[in-house]
Structures are given as C-alpha cells and as structure tokens.
C-alpha cells in the first residue's frame, strides 16, 4: 500500500450514500419482491463508476466502491455464507441493552436516537449448519465493477471492505457449533476465501471489525478484562483467516458503532490498543476525531508500533453534521505525524457514512463537504510537514 512519502495521502472508511433509486431496488430484493436482476446489476455498476469518479475528482488517493452493492457493511455476509437460515421476525439490535441505553434510556427511546433510517433491515439469520463460503459470483461481480471503475477514473489505488468473523458471530446466533470459539473459527475459515480473492484481484483488503471495541458497550455484564479475553480469541481467529496474505495489502478498521449518542461508555483505546496491534495488517484505521477519542492520539506514541505500521486516523467524523474546518483537519494530522512520523500517516474518517443502505444521519451533501475538508486539510498539513 502507498505511504505518505511526499505529502499526506487521503482515503476514507468505506460506506458512502447510495442513490435513492438503488436503495429502493435493494430494499425490494431484501423484502423478496421481484426485481430485474440485470437492471439491478447494471445500476450497481453505474453507481460504482459514479462514486469512484467522484472520489478521484475530489482528490482522494485511495478509493473504494462505496459499498454500493451491499445492503450494509455487515449483513451482506449472510448472502455469502452457507449454513445460515432465515427465521421469522427481525434480528434484535445488539445495542438494545447496552451500557449506553442503560445510562441514557430517555435519549435512546427518542426519535433523534435512531441510528439509521427506516429502510434498514434486520433479518434474523441463525447458524444451523456448517459454515461455507458461497459468495464467489457476487464477489467477482463486485470486484469486476470496481476494477472497471478504477480504470475509467484512473484511480491510483483502491480498497475493498470485508467484514471480520467476530461481527458475523456476534450478530448471527449459533445453533450448530459446540462452542463460540468453534463457531468464530469456522466463520474465519469461510471468510478467508473472500479476503484472499480481494487481495488476489489487486486491491487492498480492509477488514471491518467494529465489534472488537464495541463488544464492551453491548455487554454491560462484563468487565474490561473479560472483554479483552474475548477480543484476544477473535483476533486469533481473524489472523488465521489472514494467514499467508501480505500484511502490506491489508488495512484493519475498528470503531465504536455508535454515531449520534453520548458515547460515555466507549472502551478506551488504552484498554485495547495492544490487541488491535496483534492483527496481521499493515495499516490501522480508527476513530480519532470525535470528542470522546480525539485526545487518545498520544496512546499511539506509547504503543509498540512495528516500524512499517501505517496509521489511518479519522480526521473527520460521522458523529456530527458539523463540517470540520480544514485547518482543524490539518492540526489533527500534524499531531499524529508528530507521534509516529509523517510518512506513516494517511488521512481517513472515523467510520463509514452509510453503513446501512438508506442511512440518513448525515446528508450526502454534508458527507461530501466533510470529504472536501479532509482533502484540503491534508493539503495544508502536507505544506507544513514537508515545508513546501
């Protein structure tokens, strides 16, 4: 993967707002309504072309497909794995009895607290048999669409997000495997096929693993030590899935899964950073610009970072509709450069801006304004850091 050798490079986390007509088609498919698959595939391909072009025109160095063909960054996996069965009803939110909802019940019962808009779907999927990967055709289409868009837009580098095994395990009840550990390692073995295919296709692989740090929020019955023990096993399973893949082609992203909320119960970086750094990835993408975590940049200076490890701190956030000033973005980047060195910092975002198709917390016009601030802030920081 590229390094910031003569300026601060720019990227983001993955999910971008989908066009309204594409969201409508996607929701119809999820609801089992008849949809012309050829028309749907063509619309996805066009949306990928458009979003890659938009990213390149804005000045992003490392782009992606905006996850245009996925209903969400996590639930897409249900369509790519054998051994899962759809049940009647909807999947309960893992945040239903979280530390946040316990502390702020009135807020989380309000309309303002809805994490995503009405189009979000919570299909209840349950593991009832051996987990196997079956998403080869859909994945090939996804990668082919991105390759075509990258070529058309003359993009320099592109990444593809893929969900971590622990997130599938946490959101899909197990009725087949003897232990949770057996279950997550089986998922890891299956998802390895997707991870390897992404790298083999010439793209950077981004592992999305919000539950590594979010698990603590969703389990008020567990302490830090117990959540760390849980996380250790999940990183071991992920590393098994990544075995043999070049670390310099892998980015690891984690975040806290709460957007508009008090966030007083987020796990502190100091309690999990050593486990994050055990992931066999050449770069780490993380939340660094919301008010609950901006101060934690100093922890990266205290950590035992490998000499070739790249940091992708979030310098804009999805947790507010306020558009960051480019000078503030530049200051954030300069702080990280002061901690780990300018060539090991790439400007990123705290999280995706449309993790579920139809998400409307941050309007698309504001998303792109935030991205403009990110790119301009990186340009300003580059002038300072390279004395141009």
Secondary structure, DSSP 8 states (H G I E B T S, - for coil): ----SSS-EE---S-----HHHHHHHHHHHTT----HHHHHHHHHHHHHHHHHHHHHHT-SEE--TTTT-SBTTGGGGGTEEEEEEEEEE---TTTT-HHHHH-HHHHTSGGG-SS-TT---EEEEEEEEEEE--HHHHHHHHHHHHHHHHHHT-SEEEEEEE-HHHHHHHSEESSSSSHHHHHHHHHHHHHHHHHHHHHTT-EEEEE-THHHHHHHH-TTS-HHHHHHHHHHHHHHHHHHHTTS-GGGEEEE---S--SS--TT---GGGTHHHHTTSS-SEEEE--SSTTTGGGHHHHHHS---TT-EEEEEEE-SS-SS---HHHHHHHHHHHHHHH-GGGBEEEESS-S-SBTT--SS-HHHHHHHHHHHHHHHHHHHHHHTT-
